[in-house]
Amino acid sequence: MSEGNYSSKEELNRLWEQLDREAMDYKASHMAYVKLKEMYARWDQDTRRNAIEVFAEWLRSENARKRFDALSLIDEFDIVDARPALESLAMSLVARPGPEAKHELKRVNEILQRL
């Protein structure tokens, strides 16, 4: 995996798709998050700023793995700028049925309290 600059949203989305495919191939769903965490820690401020916007977009994804990775990265790196996207996600989760939505809502609220 290249440690490229990932200066565009498209590049970051392609990166996640590649990492997610690899994670699924290895049956290690957390692998994409681990690799993204390692990469984010090394990125410069411009790339991080771009990534924060993309993580906020991932919170609106219908893909639960993508939302999980975004939540984990926001939580790990205390990304305060993601607060509005987290609040929006929390509002949408309230309306979703099922235990998965309740669990995700609990996690989102915990992150919001910490930020």
URBELLIN-V58096 format. One record per residue. OMEGA is omega in whole degrees, 0 to 359 (NA if undefined). NEAR is the number of other C-alpha atoms within 8 Angstrom. D_LAST is the distance of its C-alpha to the last C-alpha in Angstrom with 2 decimals. Layout:
omega->OMEGA near->NEAR d_last->D_LAST
omega->OMEGA near->NEAR d_last->D_LAST
This chain:
omega->179 near->2 d_last->30.81
omega->176 near->3 d_last->30.80
omega->184 near->5 d_last->28.08
omega->184 near->4 d_last->28.63
omega->179 near->6 d_last->26.66
omega->185 near->8 d_last->25.58
omega->179 near->9 d_last->25.63
omega->178 near->7 d_last->26.01
omega->180 near->10 d_last->24.20
omega->179 near->6 d_last->27.40
omega->179 near->9 d_last->27.45
omega->177 near->12 d_last->23.94
omega->176 near->9 d_last->24.91
omega->178 near->8 d_last->28.18
omega->181 near->8 d_last->26.49
omega->180 near->11 d_last->24.38
omega->179 near->8 d_last->27.57
omega->180 near->8 d_last->29.53
omega->180 near->11 d_last->27.09
omega->177 near->11 d_last->26.81
omega->179 near->8 d_last->30.63
omega->180 near->10 d_last->31.03
omega->179 near->13 d_last->28.68
omega->178 near->9 d_last->30.68
omega->181 near->7 d_last->33.93
omega->182 near->6 d_last->33.01
omega->180 near->6 d_last->31.68
omega->189 near->8 d_last->28.45
omega->181 near->9 d_last->25.73
omega->186 near->7 d_last->22.94
omega->180 near->11 d_last->24.87
omega->179 near->13 d_last->23.45
omega->182 near->10 d_last->19.86
omega->180 near->8 d_last->21.21
omega->178 near->9 d_last->23.15
omega->179 near->10 d_last->20.44
omega->179 near->9 d_last->18.14
omega->181 near->8 d_last->21.13
omega->181 near->9 d_last->21.92
omega->181 near->8 d_last->18.52
omega->182 near->6 d_last->18.53
omega->183 near->6 d_last->21.90
omega->176 near->9 d_last->21.46
omega->185 near->6 d_last->21.89
omega->180 near->6 d_last->19.55
omega->179 near->7 d_last->21.47
omega->178 near->11 d_last->21.26
omega->179 near->10 d_last->17.53
omega->177 near->8 d_last->17.13
omega->181 near->11 d_last->19.46
omega->179 near->10 d_last->17.78
omega->177 near->11 d_last->14.40
omega->181 near->9 d_last->16.60
omega->178 near->11 d_last->18.37
omega->178 near->13 d_last->15.46
omega->177 near->12 d_last->14.54
omega->180 near->9 d_last->18.24
omega->178 near->10 d_last->18.35
omega->179 near->13 d_last->16.08
omega->183 near->9 d_last->19.10
omega->172 near->9 d_last->21.58
omega->181 near->5 d_last->23.98
omega->183 near->6 d_last->23.92
omega->179 near->7 d_last->21.89
omega->179 near->7 d_last->21.98
omega->177 near->11 d_last->20.54
omega->179 near->13 d_last->17.64
omega->180 near->8 d_last->17.16
omega->179 near->10 d_last->17.22
omega->179 near->12 d_last->14.73
omega->182 near->11 d_last->12.23
omega->180 near->9 d_last->13.10
omega->178 near->12 d_last->12.80
omega->180 near->12 d_last->9.42
omega->183 near->9 d_last->8.30
omega->186 near->6 d_last->10.81
omega->178 near->6 d_last->10.08
omega->184 near->7 d_last->6.31
omega->183 near->10 d_last->7.50
omega->181 near->7 d_last->5.73
omega->179 near->6 d_last->9.28
omega->183 near->12 d_last->9.28
omega->180 near->10 d_last->7.59
omega->179 near->7 d_last->11.30
omega->177 near->11 d_last->12.62
omega->179 near->12 d_last->10.43
omega->178 near->9 d_last->11.58
omega->178 near->8 d_last->15.01
omega->180 near->11 d_last->15.12
omega->179 near->11 d_last->14.36
omega->181 near->8 d_last->17.22
omega->180 near->8 d_last->19.51
omega->179 near->11 d_last->19.01
omega->183 near->10 d_last->20.10
omega->182 near->6 d_last->23.39
omega->177 near->7 d_last->23.99
omega->171 near->7 d_last->26.37
omega->183 near->6 d_last->26.37
omega->179 near->6 d_last->24.60
omega->180 near->6 d_last->22.74
omega->179 near->11 d_last->20.92
omega->179 near->11 d_last->20.11
omega->180 near->8 d_last->18.80
omega->178 near->9 d_last->16.64
omega->178 near->11 d_last->15.36
omega->180 near->8 d_last->14.50
omega->179 near->8 d_last->12.52
omega->180 near->12 d_last->10.66
omega->177 near->9 d_last->9.98
omega->179 near->8 d_last->8.87
omega->179 near->9 d_last->6.27
omega->179 near->10 d_last->5.26
omega->181 near->6 d_last->5.65
omega->185 near->5 d_last->3.82
omega->NA near->8 d_last->0.00
